[in-house]
Amino acid sequence: MTFEKIMVTGASGQIGSELVPFLSEVFGKERIIPSDVRPNSTDPRFIALDVTDRTSVDRAMDKYKIDTVFHLAAILSANGEKNPELAYKVNISGMYNILESAVRNKVKLVLTPSSIGVFGPDTPKENVPIETIARPVTMYGITKLLAEHLGNYYHARFGLNARGLRFPGLISYKTAPGGGTTDYSIEMIIEAAKGKNYKCFLRENSKLPMMYMPDALDSLLKLAEAEDSRLKHRTDFNVASFSVTPKELETELKKYFPRFQATYEPDFRQSIADSWPGSLDASAAVTEWDFHPNYNLRATVEDMIIHLKTSK
Ligand SMILES: NC(=O)c1ccc[n+]([C@@H]2O[C@H](COP(=O)([O-])OP(=O)(O)OC[C@H]3O[C@@H](n4cnc5c(N)ncnc54)[C@H](O)[C@@H]3O)[C@@H](O)[C@H]2O)c1
């Protein structure tokens, strides 16, 4: 599959701000159209685009002759609980507009990250397969699950090449995370690297699956380029690199910063974390598109610290 013009929605966010340079490197700068409701003013390629505005989405896809969309615009889990109406609007109307417009504009691929948020308290906790009980209890999870189904529907009904993968918590240092429940991991590493202690908003034993950003970018590209004939799944691939509790992360950080200490004062985000699994079965992604993460917890923390030191 060749990608001539790639639009990235939500490009100013945690993933988008790294995916845009990554895709620019792989496909060439001129092929990437980054867009966001709050555009990055330092990149002249950026266009202002609100994905809830159908006319603007249609106009942008037509004007820039878009044939590929990485649809990242969304409201994340913790922010979604603060403003469920906005989460519904952006995550559902936004997804619908992108899919509808993609069909009309004969787009070749729409790739949308989903999330471990699609799971709920009735889901088994460990090594969770793709097909399982998924009864999310957050607005974020409900919208992400519906978005997966919408993608599958548009594939079955209109032949649209919709693809997606369920990211775990993503750890990165370039752009602040956008209000998710796993943000504690990034905050803890950053505070430790500054020589400060950290008050964690989750319990010390809350185990959640995670992934380092370079592996997340690599998996988005691999799924985008996967042979269609190999795919048995489309929009709901589980991916994860390692699972960790806040206490285990604190212990790993103490190897570099022996005086570092975390305290634990769970807030409303604890109940979101409690509804999510501790580990995922990513075997379908391995079999169908060669998912292969490179960073475990140790390598993630080590690389984060190196980059946080050099970006001071
Ligand atoms: N970061 C993670 O840990 C994680 C984990 C699982 C899944 N995901 C998924 O990955 C995708 C991107 O996540 P992220 O972490 O980059 O999120 P983020 O919150 O950092 O970025 C989302 C971007 O969307 C933009 N946006 C919000 N409303 C918009 C609208 N109406 N129109 C256009 N843009 C709008 C925001 O301005 C922001 O720049 C989301 O679909 C999210 O559900 C992320």
The ligand as an SDF file (V2000), in Angstrom:
LIG
                    3D

 44 48  0  0  0  0  0  0  0  0999 V2000
   -1.6220    8.3980   25.4630 N   0  0  0  0  0  0  0  0  0  0  0  0
   -2.0500    7.2120   25.8840 C   0  0  0  0  0  0  0  0  0  0  0  0
   -1.5550    6.6810   26.8970 O   0  0  0  0  0  0  0  0  0  0  0  0
   -3.1220    6.4790   25.1110 C   0  0  0  0  0  0  0  0  0  0  0  0
   -3.4580    5.1820   25.5270 C   0  0  0  0  0  0  0  0  0  0  0  0
   -4.4550    4.4950   24.8550 C   0  0  0  0  0  0  0  0  0  0  0  0
   -5.0590    5.0830   23.7620 C   0  0  0  0  0  0  0  0  0  0  0  0
   -4.7190    6.3360   23.3640 N   0  0  0  0  0  0  0  0  0  0  0  0
   -5.4350    6.9100   22.2090 C   0  0  0  0  0  0  0  0  0  0  0  0
   -4.5250    7.5320   21.3070 O   0  0  0  0  0  0  0  0  0  0  0  0
   -5.1450    8.6830   20.7130 C   0  0  0  0  0  0  0  0  0  0  0  0
   -4.2780    9.9030   20.9280 C   0  0  0  0  0  0  0  0  0  0  0  0
   -4.0420   10.0410   22.3010 O   0  0  0  0  0  0  0  0  0  0  0  0
   -3.0580   11.1420   22.9200 P   0  0  0  0  0  0  0  0  0  0  0  0
   -2.4730   10.5300   24.1160 O   0  0  0  0  0  0  0  0  0  0  0  0
   -2.1880   11.7250   21.8790 O   0  0  0  0  0  0  0  0  0  0  0  0
   -4.1430   12.2060   23.4140 O   0  0  0  0  0  0  0  0  0  0  0  0
   -3.9250   13.7450   23.7730 P   0  0  0  0  0  0  0  0  0  0  0  0
   -5.0430   14.1330   24.6800 O   0  0  0  0  0  0  0  0  0  0  0  0
   -2.5330   14.0090   24.1920 O   0  0  0  0  0  0  0  0  0  0  0  0
   -4.1410   14.4200   22.3540 O   0  0  0  0  0  0  0  0  0  0  0  0
   -5.4030   14.4710   21.7350 C   0  0  0  0  0  0  0  0  0  0  0  0
   -5.4200   15.6780   20.8120 C   0  0  0  0  0  0  0  0  0  0  0  0
   -6.7410   15.7750   20.2620 O   0  0  0  0  0  0  0  0  0  0  0  0
   -7.0280   17.1510   20.1560 C   0  0  0  0  0  0  0  0  0  0  0  0
   -8.4690   17.3560   20.0820 N   0  0  0  0  0  0  0  0  0  0  0  0
   -9.3680   17.3510   21.0950 C   0  0  0  0  0  0  0  0  0  0  0  0
  -10.5910   17.6350   20.6100 N   0  0  0  0  0  0  0  0  0  0  0  0
  -10.4660   17.7940   19.2640 C   0  0  0  0  0  0  0  0  0  0  0  0
  -11.3680   18.0900   18.2180 C   0  0  0  0  0  0  0  0  0  0  0  0
  -12.6700   18.2990   18.4710 N   0  0  0  0  0  0  0  0  0  0  0  0
  -10.8820   18.1660   16.9670 N   0  0  0  0  0  0  0  0  0  0  0  0
   -9.5660   17.9700   16.6980 C   0  0  0  0  0  0  0  0  0  0  0  0
   -8.6540   17.7170   17.6620 N   0  0  0  0  0  0  0  0  0  0  0  0
   -9.1110   17.6200   18.9310 C   0  0  0  0  0  0  0  0  0  0  0  0
   -6.4150   17.7990   21.3770 C   0  0  0  0  0  0  0  0  0  0  0  0
   -6.2000   19.1960   21.1630 O   0  0  0  0  0  0  0  0  0  0  0  0
   -5.1250   17.0030   21.5370 C   0  0  0  0  0  0  0  0  0  0  0  0
   -4.0320   17.6630   20.9140 O   0  0  0  0  0  0  0  0  0  0  0  0
   -6.5380    8.7820   21.3370 C   0  0  0  0  0  0  0  0  0  0  0  0
   -7.4620    8.1700   20.4780 O   0  0  0  0  0  0  0  0  0  0  0  0
   -6.4210    7.9790   22.6070 C   0  0  0  0  0  0  0  0  0  0  0  0
   -7.6620    7.4300   22.9760 O   0  0  0  0  0  0  0  0  0  0  0  0
   -3.7550    7.0500   24.0220 C   0  0  0  0  0  0  0  0  0  0  0  0
  1  2  1  0
  2  3  2  0
  2  4  1  0
  4  5  1  0
  4 44  2  0
  5  6  2  0
  6  7  1  0
  7  8  2  0
  8  9  1  0
  8 44  1  0
  9 10  1  0
  9 42  1  0
 10 11  1  0
 11 12  1  0
 11 40  1  0
 12 13  1  0
 13 14  1  0
 14 15  2  0
 14 16  1  0
 14 17  1  0
 17 18  1  0
 18 19  2  0
 18 20  1  0
 18 21  1  0
 21 22  1  0
 22 23  1  0
 23 24  1  0
 23 38  1  0
 24 25  1  0
 25 26  1  0
 25 36  1  0
 26 27  1  0
 26 35  1  0
 27 28  2  0
 28 29  1  0
 29 30  1  0
 29 35  2  0
 30 31  1  0
 30 32  2  0
 32 33  1  0
 33 34  2  0
 34 35  1  0
 36 37  1  0
 36 38  1  0
 38 39  1  0
 40 41  1  0
 40 42  1  0
 42 43  1  0
M  CHG  2   8   1  16  -1
M  END
$$$$
